[in-house]
Amino acid sequence: MSLAEFLAQAELVIAIFPVWLVDLTGLALFAVLAIVVHRFVFQRLTRMVANRDLFWRSLVSRTHGPSRLFAIMVALAIGQAVLPLSPGLAQVLERCLTIALIILIAWMAQIAVHIWTVVYLRRFKLDAEDNLLARKHVTQSNILRRVVNLLIIVIAIGACLMTFERVWQYGLSLLASAGAAGVVIGLALQPVLKNLFAGIQLAITQPIRIDDALLVEGEWGNVEEITSTYVVVRIWDWRRLVLPLSYFIEKPFQNWTREGAALIGTVMIYLDYMVPIDELRRKVEAIARNSPLWDGKVVNVQITDFKQATMEVRILVSASTSGRTFDLRCEVREELIKFLRAEYPQALPQTRLQVTSDDSRSAVQQQNDAADNQRHANIFTP
């Protein structure tokens, strides 16, 4: 059978089916061919960068989806030019390719932002001992990346909708009444816009950063994640506290690592007046020197108040991070109470009871009786 005869018979078989089904089948074959070619090329490209650094491997892996979409778009565009499509199907395909192109551009823009963020943050290490600069740049980059991604998505959706003629007309009508439309849209999107601008403000001013130690809503924890709408705080007992971004702009909170991670811890202890304060001070200094948690900066012992039966002693010790400060405070308490129990048990809080002899008690009783008689005489004296 010659080629001409085969094509003639193929035309007869194809003529049995509806035109739209034949057109869709042809486009599907072009799309499948594009997927097969893309898979082959992508596998070769993956092998080429297998021995390269992390940047190139990440770049190739993240462009897998966009490159496949691009290959399908090119194949469908060729199919549109080659196949005798009906005018209606050709118009639908053209619009779909336009929307796919917008999605592809938005997708590539998000990948470019992500790659730039990764490359920029490679020089900073959050696991370093002094990670203040790293936390600053990581927080700023992550917030800006999420804000930019959100803007890219909004612009892409708007561009896709504008490809439809009716939506374009509605857009012109809304622009004609921009005052009322702006008020309505502003009220409807108030929570979204509020958090969006709060995210931009957080990225610029940075009242909080990734891994900052916060005291918020009566809970202590570290900032685990900052998204475009909310912040996740990891509480010390592994719970998660989720707060909107606007919370950190509108309400007060404590940031224990704003300018540095080092903190001064306070230990309060109530002791008897008989405690030798100099010996206590020397013991606290020895505890701090022998502890690997102490940063060598602050250690101090002071009497800050007198109570009826005890005196208030305040001990200050410093450490490089909030967690180490808490552990150091606990260590000072434990070691100090061991020392006082062993060396100066009389220095612990006591309740004193003074017992007098019978003669002394009789004399005191006589004085009290005399005082009572005198008061009664003053009362009944005219």
Long-range contacts (C-beta under 8 A, 24 or more apart in sequence): 19-86, 20-86, 20-89, 23-83, 23-84, 23-85, 23-86, 23-89, 24-89, 26-79, 26-83, 27-76, 27-79, 27-80, 27-83, 27-93, 30-75, 30-76, 30-78, 30-79, 31-72, 31-75, 31-76, 31-79, 33-75, 34-71, 34-72, 34-74, 34-75, 34-76, 35-68, 35-71, 35-72, 37-71, 38-67, 38-68, 38-71, 38-72, 42-67, 42-68, 55-115, 55-118, 55-119, 58-115, 58-118, 59-115, 62-111, 62-114, 62-115, 63-108, 63-111, 65-107, 66-104, 66-107, 66-108, 66-111, 69-100, 69-103, 69-104, 69-107, 70-104, 72-100, 73-97, 73-100, 73-101, 73-104, 95-163, 98-163, 99-160, 99-163, 102-156, 102-159, 102-160, 102-163, 103-156, 103-160, 105-156, 106-152, 106-153, 106-155, 106-156, 109-152, 110-149, 110-152, 113-145, 113-148, 113-149, 113-152, 114-145, 117-141, 117-142, 117-145, 126-210, 126-211, 129-320, 130-261, 131-211, 131-261, 132-257, 132-259, 132-260, 132-261, 135-209, 135-210, 135-211, 135-212, 135-257, 136-206, 136-209, 138-209, 138-210, 139-202, 139-203, 139-206, 139-208, 139-209, 139-210, 139-223, 139-226, 140-203, 140-204, 140-206, 142-210, 142-226, 143-199, 143-200, 143-202, 143-203, 143-226, 143-228, 144-200, 144-203, 146-199, 146-226, 146-227, 146-228, 147-196, 147-199, 147-200, 147-203, 147-228, 149-228, 150-196, 150-228, 192-229, 194-246, 195-228, 195-229, 195-230, 195-244, 195-245, 195-246, 196-228, 198-244, 198-245, 198-246, 198-248, 198-249, 199-228, 199-229, 199-245, 201-249, 202-226, 202-245, 202-248, 202-249, 207-248, 207-249, 207-255, 207-258, 208-248, 208-255, 209-257, 211-257, 212-255, 212-256, 212-257, 212-258, 213-255, 213-256, 213-257, 213-261, 213-321, 213-322, 213-323, 214-253, 214-254, 214-255, 214-256, 215-253, 215-254, 215-256, 216-241, 216-243, 216-253, 216-254, 217-241, 217-243, 217-253, 256-322, 257-321, 257-322, 261-320, 261-321, 261-322, 262-295, 262-297, 262-318, 262-319, 262-320, 262-321, 263-318, 263-319, 263-321, 263-322, 263-325, 264-298, 264-316, 264-317, 264-318, 264-325, 265-316, 265-317, 265-318, 265-319, 265-325, 265-326, 265-328, 265-329, 266-314, 266-315, 266-316, 266-329, 267-314, 267-315, 267-316, 267-317, 267-329, 267-332, 267-333, 267-336, 268-312, 268-313, 268-314, 268-315, 269-312, 269-313, 269-315, 269-333, 269-336, 270-307, 270-310, 270-311, 270-312, 270-313, 270-349, 271-310, 271-311, 271-313, 271-340, 271-347, 271-348, 271-349, 272-309, 272-310, 272-311, 272-346, 272-347, 272-348, 272-349, 272-350, 273-310, 273-311, 274-344, 274-346, 274-347, 275-311, 275-313, 275-340, 275-344, 275-347, 276-344, 276-347, 277-301, 277-303, 277-313, 279-343, 279-344, 280-313, 280-336, 280-347, 283-335, 283-336, 283-339, 284-315, 284-317, 284-332, 284-336, 287-331, 287-332, 287-335, 287-336, 288-317, 288-328, 288-332, 291-328, 291-331, 291-332, 293-319, 293-324, 293-325, 293-327, 293-328, 293-331, 294-318, 294-319, 294-328, 295-319, 295-320, 295-324, 309-349, 309-350, 309-351, 309-352, 310-349
